[in-house]
Amino acid sequence: MAVVQTIKERCQTCYSCIRNCPAKAIKVVEGQATVVEERCVSCGNCVRVCAQKAKVVDSRDMDLVKGFLSSDQTVVIMLAPSFPAAFAGVAADHLFEALLAMGFAHVEEVTTGVQLTVPKYQELLEKGDQECVIASYCPAVVGLIEKHYPQLISYLAPIDSAVTATGKYVKKKFPNAKVVLAGPCIAKKEEARSDKRHIIDAVLTFKELKELFSQAGIEVPKSKTEKNVGENFLPRLFPLPGGLIKNLKLVDGFIPELASVEGIDNCLNILQNMSQGKVKPRFIDILFCQGCIDGPEIDSDKDLLTRKALVFDYAQKKLNNPARKLPFLDLTRTYSDQSRQLPYPSENEIRKILKHTYKIKPEDELNCGACGYNTCREKAIAVYQGLAEIDMCLPYLLHKSRGEIEYYRDRLKKAVTPPSHYLDAIIGESEVIKNLKRTVEKAAKSDSTILIQGESGVGKEMIALAVHNLSSRRNKPFIGINCAALPELLLESELFGYEEGAFTGARKGGKLGKFELAEGGTILLDEIGDLPLSMQAKLLRVLQEREFERVGGTSTIKLNVRVMAATNRDLRKLAQEGKFRIDLFYRLNVLPISVPPLRARTEDIPLLIGHFIEKLTKDKNISPKIVADETLELLLKYDWPGNVRELENIIERAIYLTEGNVIREDCLPPHVRELKGYSGQTIKPIKEAVREIEKQLITEALKATKGNKVMAAKLLGITRVTLYQKLKEFNLE
Ligand SMILES: Nc1ncnc2c1ncn2[C@@H]1O[C@H](COP(=O)(O)OP(=O)(O)OP(=O)(O)O)[C@@H](O)[C@H]1O
């Protein structure tokens, strides 16, 4: 059982623990971030950063200690040397008395272990057999090396930590005693539990010790008038950064051969560099925290400097007692390689996983870090390794939920809209539109597959929606999918869904495809001309057999969906070129509907303009506008390559630029306004004409943005610097 536990109800999937875990030992399963024991080094960083308090330290040892104390066993407590920082304002002797009052038979300071181990280090360094020595006091660092940097194991000093050494000393002095440690460190719990020699019987954090005092109703008096309880100065400095170096009486840590490194980032950095052979100090004391006074469970509201002063103060005061003679103890220690290699994906597998969250091109990888991983690739690798879930991507989830909101908004709208509305919404009185409406009504009465062809923006999707909403399937879903927008791999799972475990990163429980989501309703396969050939074969099979399987699935699902397809490409021509299957074309073209381009029905333009002005001004809650005659003349002259969509966009832009109630021609884009030039304007050199247009556009942009140059440059699609140059050039400043 891991030392750090997760309270599931509190975990809000903020991924802060993933972001801050130095061992990448957090695994997300169904949105819950839990600790992977084999990878965890019990540093407690996740406990520290979890704002929801969902990560907690396993407190079983508290019950264990209570059990020891209520039995007739001798129980000895060892105090980590950072205790003056944890019990600020409490005199050491009062603390010891309180511990004795709680039932401990004896209090031993871990400084004893420091005194015992320091000579061993001195001996090791003097002998010089080990080319590089990493001090073994910090259990989080030892854990990191054993689990994540096994190539450094041979550098670890084969010497017990000060805590274990103190434990051995206590066990020698009180052979049958239960030995309890109280300290600021979570990793010490793990060190004691995994030590097969069973030297320490229980580990309390300072926080837990304070809780025990409170449960026992013992209040430790706050006073500084302590009796003489100490004997040695240097070991008491041990919990401070560089404390070991001072105890070893080495010059200091400034030279690379003899160094001390503190803090999570420095610690990881040095371990990384050492494992890559970039540095090899003769001796190094690596501490995960900023000294033990910064331990995760120190339970102090004092800043680091004050904690340092408290420890220093305690060390200085106690110099009067004569030094004890400590016994010889065997303090040798061994280590084991506990690293577990996680599987590593190939480049192809990484790309496949990225595709599932719509990261197709490198620029799609936003590396926003919201998932807790620094990059999208790192997260994809974690998905492959089973540590992360594919859905853990904020941009992807936002994209998806926006789609869902649109879907439900649409359903809601439909519920309150009469079917006839969908026919009335197709604006136009031209003969072609009248015919089209008649076709739509006929198509709605049948259930045949429809192929809607027409240029981009002519209203193909609108026609499809009208057919659906007039048909008997109107109360079932209308689902659209753009076949050109998704890569082949994604398209298949989007259309047909997938089973759990169908591929790496597949969501638990699988996923419904669009065909299943559209059950009983209609599916519109938009841009069908861009469907990859392999998918064309699959789709043909589905249309012929009226059944399909999910990706990775074996059971057959019956198709109860009306299929419509739309394209702006000439499918027959594509088929002749071998880019579209002719058999699929025939399957789709059962009921063909052709939507003519806007230029073929110019008589509808005024109606459409009126419709868009009404709709847009209503939406934006602004006063209605009318169109000046010369503006309308230009709009009728234009040949509308982007069809109705382009008309809608131009009207929207004009409404935005119009100051009064009349849309004048200067609110139209230059390429439409230019049409006027062909009939009347004198011919002039192109350069001059371009300058004139540029000047006009800049004036317009500044007018529209009320002189805001940053916005104007944005509107014009040029940089601010270019805008300033042009303003100077045209004397517009
Ligand atoms: N006759 C019409 N009456 C009112 N609005 C229309 C009409 N035709 C098209 N529109 C509007 O024009 C826009 C484009 O229409 P739609 O998306 O249906 O075109 P499309 O042919 O499917 O385009 P694409 O080929 O790019 O997918 C939509 O906002 C639609 O509401």
The ligand as an ORCA input file, in Angstrom:
! r2SCAN-3c Opt
* xyz 0 1
  N     -31.561     29.746    -49.641
  C     -31.027     30.106    -48.478
  N     -31.727     30.828    -47.637
  C     -31.209     31.262    -46.465
  N     -29.953     30.962    -46.078
  C     -29.217     30.220    -46.894
  C     -29.710     29.738    -48.127
  N     -28.741     29.015    -48.720
  C     -27.694     29.028    -47.892
  N     -27.967     29.735    -46.797
  C     -27.052     30.024    -45.670
  O     -25.728     30.073    -46.196
  C     -24.819     29.447    -45.358
  C     -24.133     28.290    -46.078
  O     -25.083     27.242    -46.293
  P     -24.717     25.691    -46.178
  O     -23.743     25.480    -45.077
  O     -25.962     24.927    -46.148
  O     -23.946     25.526    -47.544
  P     -23.192     24.259    -48.121
  O     -23.504     24.186    -49.549
  O     -23.513     23.066    -47.294
  O     -21.676     24.694    -47.924
  P     -20.343     23.763    -47.973
  O     -20.277     23.126    -49.305
  O     -19.227     24.748    -47.760
  O     -20.511     22.801    -46.838
  C     -25.609     28.996    -44.142
  O     -25.497     29.975    -43.141
  C     -27.034     28.913    -44.653
  O     -27.938     29.122    -43.614
*
